[in-house]
């Protein structure tokens, strides 16, 4: 019926009523905390463009991961900063590499914490690209073997899941074949299925030291103007054996996330990336917004659009806000 019989404000009148009819609930269990682990010892190294985020040695990583878990966040995703880089990104698939050693330390200290390994070469290559670089272009098929080797070494180290983020065609199938062939068929793949060539990655590249030394990643990451192509990417990864799918970045691509939610019942994650995080931090520090309210609103919007899981640098902080 029309107004005045229908008054939608009736159910907004009190906090208790609003909570009773709330359609979307954000929980600490929905969140995944990204962590940067670096070679060496000593104190954490602050990332200037990401307030509160540090590149941590393994000992400090273990301590921080414990605090993340204690806050109610069930999982972390690891990004490694090696001591040395080379053309082939060999540190990514070194059995004694920084991420592999970090995984072992985390699983020993926190066996119930879900440890996800970001599976890519960009942090380990001297040129900063996500695969084998030939004549200024990333060779897709030559990169697949190295990406699969990286995933296999991470799973052997004890990772609960591997998360390929390179956007090479066929990498999910290559990883699935490598894992299955090594008796690791129970290791799930969280695929960065829809990863855009976004302007919102700048602070991450500072943190990981992964800015390409030449060219850019537009030849393999997705064009921000495309939405239908995202469905093709995601559904192809499911066919190749992905267990979960990721959309990255999150808030600028909520329409893509919602469309993908309508196309599949597979678990979906969205990555609330470094640029999104840093903008909120900067605006909050300047008193332009209520940072806590804006961050929780952003994360709730991601959940409302269809994400089951949210990778966010706010994970520990948001979990503490949600439980106070």
N, C-alpha and C positions, 0 to 999 in steps of 0.2 A: 504493500500500500504506500501511497505517497505521503509526504509531509502534510499535516502534523502528526499523523498516526505513527509514521516511521521516524524515529529520532535516533540516529546512530550514535549520538553523543552519550546516550544513557549508559552504555557499557564502557565509557571512558571516564566516568565520573570520579572513581576512586582508584587508588593503586591496586587494591585487592581485586576489584572488578577487571581492571586492565590485565592483571596477571592471569586471571582465570580464563580469559578469552584470547590470550596471546598465541599467535599462530606459529611463531618461530622462537625457539629457545637456544641460546648460545651457552655452551657448557665448556669447562676446562677440557673435558674429554674430546672435544672437537678439534683441539689445537695441536699443532706440531711446531716445536721450537727449532729454528735453524741455528747451528753453532759452527763457528770457524775454528779449526784446529791448525796450529802451526808447528813446524819443526823447532826443536830447541827447548830450553828451559827458561825459567825466570817468570816475570810477571806478564799479565795479559797486555796486549798492545791495543789501545783504544783506536776505534775507527772514527776519524774526525767527523765524517758526514753522517754517522749513525750513532747518535748519543746513546750511551749505555751498552753498545755492542763492542766486543773485543775479539782480537785474534788470540786464542788461548793455547798455551802448551798443554800437553796431555794431562798433566797432574791437575792443572786448574780446570781443564775441560771436565774431568771426572767430578770435581767438586761442583761446578756449575750445573752439570747434568743432574746431579743429585738434588740440587735446589729446585730445578725445573720440575722434576718428578714429584718432589714433595709438595709442590704447589698444585698438583693435580693434573699436570700435562703428561699424557701417556707416552709421547714420542718426541724424538729429536731427529733432525736430518743434518748430516755432516758434510762440510765443505773443507777441503784440505789446502793448506798453503805449504808447499814443499820447500826444502832448503835450496834445491836446484831444479832448473827446468831445462828441457831439451826439445828438439824439433818433433820428436815422436811422443812427447808427454809420458815418458816411461815411468815417472813417479806415480802415475795414476794406477798402474797395474803391477807395481812392485809389491811382492808379498810382504816386504818389510817397509812399505810406504807409510806416510804419516796417517792416512785415514785407516789403513788396515791395522796399524798399531793402536790407533785410537778406538776402533771398534772393539778390539780384544780387551782393552782396558775398561771400556764402558760396560761390556757384558759381564766382565768379572766383578765389577763393583756394583752394578745395578742390573741384575739379571732380568728383572721384570720391566725395565725400560725398553720400549721399542726403539731400536736403532736403525734408521734408514740411511743408506749411503747414496749421496748424489753421485751419479755415474756419468762423468764427462771428462774430457781431456783439457778443457780450456785453462784450468788453473795450473796445469802441469806443462803446457807447451810454451816454448820460448816466444812463439808468435801470437799466442793468446787465442787462437781459433780452436774450435771444438772437434777437430779431426786432423787428418794428414793434409798438409798444405802443399800443393803442387802448382807452380806457375801462378801463384796468387789466388788459387781457387781451392776450396776444400774438396778433396776426392772422397766422395760418399762411400764407395764400395771398399776402398782401401782402409777407410776409418772403421768399418764395422768390426773387423777382427780385433782391433785394439780396444774398442768400446766393450766388446764381449769379454775380452780378457780382463778388463777393469772390473766389470760386474762379477765375474767369476772369482777374482781375488778378494773382492769385498764380501761375497757370500761365504767363501772359505774362512774368512776372518771372523765370521759370526754375525754379519749384518742380518737383521730380521727382514729387510726388504731392500731392493736396489731400485734406483730412480733415475733412469736415463734422461738426460736433459739436453742432449746435443742436437736433436731434430734431424738426424740422418735418416733417410728412408731405409726401412728394413732393420733398424737396430733392435727393435723388440724381438723379432723373430731370431736374430742372431744371438741375442742374450738368452732367450728361452732355450734355444738349442744347446748353447754352451752349458747352462745350468743343468738341464736335464741330462746331458751327456756325462756330467760329473757327479751324478747322484744327488743333485740339489734341486730336484723338481718341486720341492715344497717351498722354495724361496719365491715370494711374490714379486712382481714387477709393478712399480708405481710409475707409469709413463708420463713424462711431461708431453702429453699428446698434442696440446695446443699451446705453443710458446711463440709469442709475438716478438718481432724485432722492435722492442719498445724503448722509448726514451726514459723509462722509469727504472732502469737498471744501474744507473750511474754510481750510486753509493756502494752497491754490491761489488762492482768492478774495482773500486778503490780497496774494499776490504779483502777481496780475493786476489788482487793484482792480475786481473784477467782481461784487461782492455786489449783488443787486437792491436798489434804493432803496425799492421797495414790493412786497409780495406775495412769492411764491417761484416755483420752476420746476416745481412738481408737476403743473401743468396740461399740460406737454409732455414732461418727463422721466418715466421709468418708475417705477411703484409698486414699491418693494423687495419687496413680497409676491408679485409675479407672476413666474412662470417660463414658462408656456406662451405668454404674450403676447410674450415675448422672441423666441421662434421666429418668430412672425408678423412682428415688426419686421425681423428679420434676413433672412428669406426674401424679404420685400417689397423690401428694399434691393437684394438680388441681382437680382431681376426688373427693377428700375429701372436697373441698370447698374453697381452697385458691384463693384469688383474684389477688395477685401479688406474684412473685417468686424472691428469692435472691440467688446469687452465692457468696460464701465467701471462701477464699480471691478472689481478683479480678485479678490483673495482672498475677500471676502465672497460672491462670485458664481461660485465655481468650479463649482458644480453646473450653473449656466446655461451656462458655457463648455463643460463636458463634454457637455451635451445638444446644444448647437449643433454641436460637433465631430462628433457622430453624425449630424447632419442635413445636413451639407454638406462637400464637399471643398475649398471655397474657402479661401484663406489666412485665418487668424484671428489677431488681435492681442488683447491684454488690457492694460488700463491699470492699473498698480500706482500708485494715485493718491497725492496729497499727504498725506492723512491717514494712509494706511498707512505711507508713508515716515517721517512725523514721529513716529508712535508708536514705530517701531523706533529712530529716532534718540534720542528722549527716554529710552526704556528702556535703551538702550545707554549713554547718558551718565550715567545714574544707577547703572550697574553691575547692573541687574536682569536683563539678558540679555547673551549674547555677540552683539553687534550683527552682526558679520560672518556668523556661523553662522546667525543667525535670518534675515537678509536673503537669503542664498543659499538657505536652505531655503524661504522664501516664493516666491522666483523659480522655484525648481525645481518647486514645487507648481503654479504657474501653467502652466509648460511641460507638466508631467505631465497636467494637466487638458485639454490640447488646444491651447494657444496655440503658434503658429509664431513669433510676435513678441511682445515684451513692452516696452511703454513704461514706463520707470521712471526716477525721479530718481537711482537707484543705478547707472545704466548704466555710466558711466565707472569708478566705484569697483568695481563688481562685475566688470567686465572685467579690471581690474588684479588683483583677488583671484584670478580664474580662471586667469590666465596666470603667476602667481608660483609 
